[in-house]
Every structure is written in structure tokens, then in C-alpha cells.
Amino acid sequence: ELHNRDAIEEFETRVRLIDQILDCYMLTGSADYLLRVLVASLQDYEAFVRHRLHGIRGIASIDSSFAYGTIKRATVFPRVDP
């Protein structure tokens, strides 16, 4: 919602302090950030959104997606030839 320096710094500082947030990526396009979070259940996710994310000033919207399976997970980057 807010894109001034103070709002961005507050958001990024607050995200760094929340243990359930494993990763936070800055994005191009319609969304500004992608958060990867870890919770035990849908009820815990609801509580996380209501009590942790909603407490951060300046968030205009939250779009959620859930992974329900893994097809491939790489833990090492492949070699990329120029």
C-alpha cells in the first residue's frame, strides 16, 4: 500500500523478526513481496495472518497459495555454462 522509504524499512524489519517467515523475496509485477511461511495448520495460518501480518502497517492485500505436494526440490544449483 505504501511505497515510501519509512514504510518499506518498517515492513522489512518486521518481517525479519517473525520466525514463521522463512524467506521474503522482493518481486516485480503486481505484488511487491513473496513470503514463504511455515505453520502447522490452516488454523495456525489464519492466526499468523490475523495477528502477525495484519499488524504490519502498509500491507494493502494478501494473496495466499498453498503447496500440497512436491514434484521436484533442488538443494544445489546446477552448473550453468555461459
C-alpha positions as CSV (number, residue, x, y, z in Angstrom):
1,E,0.0,0.0,0.0
2,L,2.8,2.4,1.0
3,H,6.0,2.7,-1.0
4,N,7.9,5.4,0.9
5,R,11.2,4.6,2.5
6,D,9.9,4.5,6.1
7,A,7.1,2.1,5.3
8,I,9.4,-0.2,3.3
9,E,12.0,-0.2,6.1
10,E,9.4,-0.9,8.7
11,F,7.9,-3.8,6.7
12,E,11.3,-5.4,6.0
13,T,12.4,-5.0,9.6
14,R,9.2,-6.6,11.0
15,V,9.4,-9.5,8.5
16,R,12.9,-10.3,9.7
17,L,11.7,-10.6,13.3
18,I,8.9,-13.1,12.6
19,D,10.2,-16.6,13.0
20,Q,7.4,-18.2,10.9
21,I,8.6,-16.3,7.8
22,L,11.3,-18.5,6.4
23,D,12.0,-16.4,3.2
24,C,11.0,-13.0,1.9
25,Y,11.6,-12.1,-1.8
26,M,11.2,-8.7,-3.5
27,L,9.2,-9.1,-6.7
28,T,8.5,-7.3,-10.0
29,G,4.9,-7.2,-11.2
30,S,1.7,-6.6,-9.3
31,A,2.9,-8.0,-5.9
32,D,5.8,-6.4,-4.0
33,Y,6.9,-9.3,-1.9
34,L,6.6,-13.1,-1.7
35,L,6.8,-14.6,1.8
36,R,7.4,-18.3,2.4
37,V,6.0,-19.2,5.8
38,L,5.8,-22.3,8.0
39,V,2.7,-23.0,10.1
40,A,1.3,-26.3,11.4
41,S,-2.3,-26.0,10.2
42,L,-4.8,-23.8,8.4
43,Q,-5.9,-22.5,11.7
44,D,-2.4,-21.5,12.6
45,Y,-2.1,-19.8,9.2
46,E,-5.2,-17.8,9.9
47,A,-3.8,-16.8,13.3
48,F,-0.5,-15.9,11.7
49,V,-2.2,-13.6,9.2
50,R,-4.6,-12.0,11.7
51,H,-2.1,-11.5,14.5
52,R,1.3,-11.1,12.7
53,L,0.8,-9.9,9.2
54,H,-2.2,-7.6,9.8
55,G,-0.1,-5.9,12.5
56,I,2.4,-4.6,9.9
57,R,1.4,-1.1,8.7
58,G,1.0,-0.6,4.9
59,I,0.0,-4.0,3.7
60,A,-2.7,-3.5,1.1
61,S,-3.6,-7.1,0.3
62,I,-2.5,-10.6,1.0
63,D,-2.9,-13.4,-1.7
64,S,-2.2,-16.9,-0.4
65,S,-1.3,-20.1,-2.2
66,F,-0.5,-23.4,-0.6
67,A,1.8,-26.2,-1.8
68,Y,0.1,-29.5,-1.4
69,G,2.8,-31.7,-2.9
70,T,6.4,-31.7,-4.2
71,I,7.3,-32.8,-7.7
72,K,11.0,-31.7,-7.5
73,R,13.1,-29.9,-5.0
74,A,16.7,-29.0,-5.8
75,T,19.0,-28.2,-3.0
76,V,22.1,-27.5,-5.1
77,F,22.2,-25.1,-8.1
78,P,23.2,-26.8,-11.3
79,R,26.2,-25.7,-13.3
80,V,25.3,-23.1,-15.9
81,D,27.7,-22.7,-18.9
82,P,28.0,-19.3,-20.4
